[in-house]
Amino acid sequence: MIIHVNGIDLYYEVVGEGRPLLMVHGNGEEHSIFTEAAEILKDQFTCYLIDSRDHGQSTPVEKLHYDDMAKDMIAFIEALDLQDVAFYGFSDGGIIGLLAGAECDRITDLIVSGSNTKPSAVKLWLWLIIKLTYIFKKDRKMELMLKEPNISDETLKKIKARTLVLAGSKDVIKEEETRHIASVIPGAKLRILEGEGHGSYIVHQTKVGEIIRDFIAKG
């Protein structure tokens, strides 16, 4: 399905019935990474699997900014008049979720995985790969990760949604960053998944679906 919001077209697929749940992928990915998780969630949630701008089948753009991507998701929620929204974001999707959650009261449950508030929170070896890739390919998706996000503690403190902050113990995001995010968001829960990497429990996996379902059920 296609919806026109914030000056672009967003492609999305809908799976299941129930409370609305937006699921937003990471950098260079698209909605299908959540196919298996949505199977776990579809009996309780209407899962909106969205291609963010310049990804998948959504509109390509010349420059990428996380603020614009967050505004896309808020506009998506408002265009469909979704209420009591649960938002799950992985990596870049989690960054988008933090920004959207700070501005959109319709998001009442927020779960983010492997997210960061600044480029330096990525482990050095990955940052160097991103930098070299950008130097040789001038890829705007790599440029985005080199220059953004720049999310302040003041922004994180604005999040009113019940929040779960996730990361793997072997994540590419520094653990102190994950712990910091959870400590600043009011009432946020923190979970470090032992033995998991950045996307090992997420990409084409059911485990993240179980985590989302169980967290929301405890609300």
C-alpha positions in Angstrom: 0.0 0.0 0.0 1.1 3.6 -0.6 0.3 6.7 1.5 1.3 10.2 0.6 2.5 12.1 3.7 5.0 14.9 4.4 5.6 15.4 0.7 6.6 11.8 -0.1 5.0 8.4 -0.7 5.5 5.8 2.0 5.1 2.1 1.1 3.7 -0.1 3.8 2.1 -3.5 4.4 -0.6 -4.3 7.0 -0.6 -7.6 8.9 -3.1 -8.7 11.5 -5.8 -7.1 13.5 -5.9 -5.2 16.8 -4.1 -2.3 18.4 -1.9 -0.4 15.8 1.8 -1.3 15.9 4.2 0.6 13.6 7.4 -1.4 12.8 10.3 0.6 11.3 13.5 -1.0 10.0 17.2 0.1 10.0 19.5 1.8 7.6 19.6 0.2 4.1 16.8 -2.3 5.0 13.0 -2.5 4.2 9.8 -3.7 5.8 10.2 -7.4 5.1 12.8 -7.9 7.8 9.8 -8.0 10.2 7.8 -10.7 8.3 8.5 -13.3 10.9 7.9 -11.1 13.9 4.6 -9.9 12.5 3.4 -13.5 12.4 3.9 -13.6 16.2 2.1 -10.3 16.7 -0.8 -10.5 14.1 -3.4 -11.9 16.5 -3.1 -9.0 18.8 -1.9 -6.1 16.7 -2.5 -4.5 13.3 1.1 -4.4 12.3 2.1 -1.6 9.9 5.4 -2.6 8.3 6.7 0.6 6.7 9.5 1.4 4.3 11.1 4.6 5.5 11.9 7.4 3.0 14.6 6.5 0.5 14.2 2.8 1.4 12.4 -0.1 -0.2 9.4 1.1 -2.3 9.1 4.5 -0.6 10.1 7.8 -2.3 13.9 8.3 -2.9 15.3 11.7 -1.6 18.5 13.6 -2.2 19.3 14.2 1.5 18.3 12.1 4.5 17.6 13.5 8.0 16.2 11.6 11.0 14.0 14.5 11.9 12.3 14.3 8.5 11.9 10.5 8.9 10.3 11.0 12.3 7.9 13.6 10.9 7.0 11.0 8.2 5.9 8.5 10.8 3.9 11.1 12.8 2.2 12.2 9.6 1.5 8.5 8.8 -0.1 8.0 12.3 -2.2 11.2 11.8 -3.3 10.4 8.2 -4.7 7.1 9.3 -6.0 8.6 12.5 -4.3 5.8 14.6 -4.8 6.0 18.4 -3.0 4.3 21.3 -0.1 3.5 18.9 2.7 1.0 19.8 5.9 1.9 17.9 8.8 -0.5 17.4 12.0 0.7 15.8 15.3 -1.1 15.0 18.5 0.8 14.7 17.7 3.8 12.5 14.0 2.9 13.1 14.7 3.2 16.8 16.2 6.7 16.3 13.1 7.6 14.4 11.0 6.2 17.2 12.8 8.3 19.9 12.3 11.5 17.9 8.7 10.6 17.0 7.9 9.5 20.6 9.1 12.9 21.9 6.6 14.8 19.7 3.6 12.5 19.3 1.3 11.7 22.2 -0.5 9.1 20.1 2.5 6.8 20.6 1.8 5.2 24.0 4.2 2.3 23.9 7.7 2.6 22.5 10.2 -0.1 22.0 13.6 0.6 20.4 16.5 -1.7 19.6 20.2 -0.9 19.0 19.6 2.9 18.8 21.9 5.8 19.4 21.6 9.6 20.1 24.9 10.6 18.4 27.2 9.2 15.8 30.1 8.6 18.3 28.0 6.0 20.1 28.6 3.5 17.3 31.6 1.3 18.0 34.8 2.6 16.3 35.3 -0.3 13.9 31.8 0.2 12.4 32.2 3.9 12.3 35.4 3.5 10.2 33.6 1.1 7.8 30.8 3.7 7.4 33.3 6.5 6.9 35.2 4.5 4.2 32.0 3.5 2.5 30.9 7.1 2.3 34.3 8.3 1.0 34.3 5.8 -1.9 30.6 5.6 -2.7 29.2 9.0 -1.5 26.1 7.0 -0.2 23.6 9.4 1.5 22.6 6.6 3.9 26.2 6.4 5.1 26.4 10.2 5.3 23.3 10.2 7.5 25.0 7.9 10.0 28.2 10.0 10.0 26.4 13.3 10.8 23.3 12.3 12.7 21.5 11.7 15.0 21.9 14.5 17.5 19.3 13.8 20.1 19.6 15.7 23.3 18.6 14.5 26.8 16.0 17.2 26.8 14.3 15.5 23.8 14.5 12.1 25.4 12.9 13.5 28.6 9.9 14.6 26.5 9.0 11.0 25.7 5.8 10.1 27.6 5.2 6.6 26.1 5.9 3.5 28.2 9.4 2.7 26.8 11.6 -0.4 26.5 15.2 0.1 25.4 16.8 -3.0 23.9 20.3 -4.0 22.7 22.3 -7.1 22.3 25.3 -7.7 24.5 27.4 -7.8 21.3 25.6 -4.8 19.7 27.4 -2.3 17.4 26.1 0.4 19.7 28.2 1.0 22.8 26.5 -0.4 25.9 26.9 2.8 27.9 24.9 4.6 25.2 22.0 2.1 25.5 22.1 2.4 29.3 22.1 6.2 29.0 19.1 6.4 26.8 17.1 4.1 29.2 18.2 6.2 32.2 17.1 9.5 30.7 13.6 8.5 29.3 11.2 8.8 32.2 10.3 5.3 33.5 12.0 3.5 30.7 12.9 -0.2 31.0 16.3 -1.5 29.9 17.0 -5.0 28.5 20.4 -6.1 27.3 20.1 -9.5 25.5 23.0 -11.7 26.3 24.8 -13.2 23.3 22.8 -11.2 20.7 24.2 -8.8 18.2 22.7 -5.7 16.6 20.1 -7.5 14.5 20.5 -11.2 15.4 17.2 -11.3 17.3 15.3 -9.0 14.9 16.0 -9.5 11.2 13.7 -12.3 9.9 13.4 -13.5 13.5 10.4 -14.2 15.8 12.2 -13.4 19.0 11.7 -9.6 18.8 8.0 -10.2 18.2 7.8 -12.2 21.4 9.7 -9.4 23.3 7.3 -6.7 22.0 4.2 -8.8 22.8 5.4 -9.6 26.3 6.4 -6.0 27.1 3.1 -4.5 26.0 1.1 -7.3 27.7 2.7 -6.3 31.0 1.4 -2.7 30.7 
